[in-house]
Amino acid sequence: MEGFKNFIMKGNLIELATAFIMGTAFAAVVTATVDVIMGIIGKFGGQPDFNAWKPEGLPVGAFLTALVSFLIMAAVVYFLIVMPYQRARDRWFPAAEEGTPADVALLEEIRDLLKSQRA
């Protein structure tokens, strides 16, 4: 029973569950945004859903609908999530100045000590 308690109380499990719930909720927002944009495309192009288009009996329209939806979804995620996140991260959590890694600094210190002992 102790192992199960430890498994449930791990921070990673809670974070994963929270991420899953937030991802599911966000997927609904992105899907609704894609539907709005496809509706706008439909206003200009006549039909936002290309599923009915089947030249020579091939379901090319379904592929086009999926492709356009994917591209719109990728653009929504990039422009509404990734870019603002990167800007906020760079603004509030700037990258630390690159310095010598600790292991390299230690090796350099050892090298310098060995040089001083030889002299």
N, C-alpha and C positions, 0 to 999 in steps of 0.2 A: 504494500500500500504506500510505503514511503516513496518508492520510485515513481509511482503514478502521480503523487502529490508534487514531487520535484518536476516532473514533466509538465504538469499543468501550470505550475507557478513560474516557469521559465519566462523571462522577458521576451525572448524571441517568438514564442508561441503567441503571446498577446499581440505583439507588434505585427506578426503575420496575419492574424485574424483581423486586426484593425485595417491593415492594408488591403485585405481581400474585400472587406465591407466597403471601404472607401472606393476601391477600384470598381466594384459592382455599381455603386451609386454614380460614379463618374462616367461609367460606360453608358448609362441611361442619358446623361447630359450630352455626351458626345454623339450618341445616336440621334437624339432630338435635333442637335445642331446640324448633323448631316442631312436629316430629313428636311429641315428648313432650307438649307442650301440647294438640295435636290429640287425642292419646290420652286425656288427662284430660277434654277436652270430650266425647269419645266415651263415657267411663265415665258421665258425667252425662246426656248426650243420647242415648245408644244407638249412635251411629255417628259417627266423626270425619270420614268421607269422604262428602260429599254428592253425589258424581258419579252415583250411581244415580237420583237424583231428577230426573225429566223430566216435569213437568206439561205436558199437551197435546203431548208429544213434543219440547218445547224443552229443550235441555241446560242448564237453569238451575242444576242442582246442581253442574256443573263450575265455573260462574262463582262460585257461593257458596263452594266449596272454595278456589278461587284467591283470592277476596277475603279470606276468613278467614285463610288462610295468609299473605297479604300483610300484613294488619293485625298478626298475631302477629309476623311477621318485623320489621316496622317498630318495634313495641314492644320487641322484644328488642334490636335495634340501638340504639334510643334510650336505654333504661334501663340496658343493660349496657355500652354503649360511649360514647355521646355524653355522657351526664350524668357518669359518672365521669371522663372525659377533661376535661370543662370544669371540674369541681371540682379535679382535680389541676393543671390549667394555671393556674387562679386562685390556688391555694395556693402552688405552687412557682415560677410565673412571673407574678407580678402585673403588671398593665398599668402602663406608665410613666405618670407624671403628665402630663396634657396641658399642653403649654406652647405658646409661639408657634413655629410652624414656622420653619425656618431661612430660607426665602426671604422670609417676612413680616418676620422680625426684621431681615434685611438691608435690605429696603425701608424699614422704619421708621428704621433707622440712617441711610440715605441721606437720608430726609426731614428728620431732625433736623439733619444736617450742612448741608443746603441752607438750612434755617431759620436756623441759626447764621451762615452766610455772608451772608445778607441783612441781618441785624441789625448 
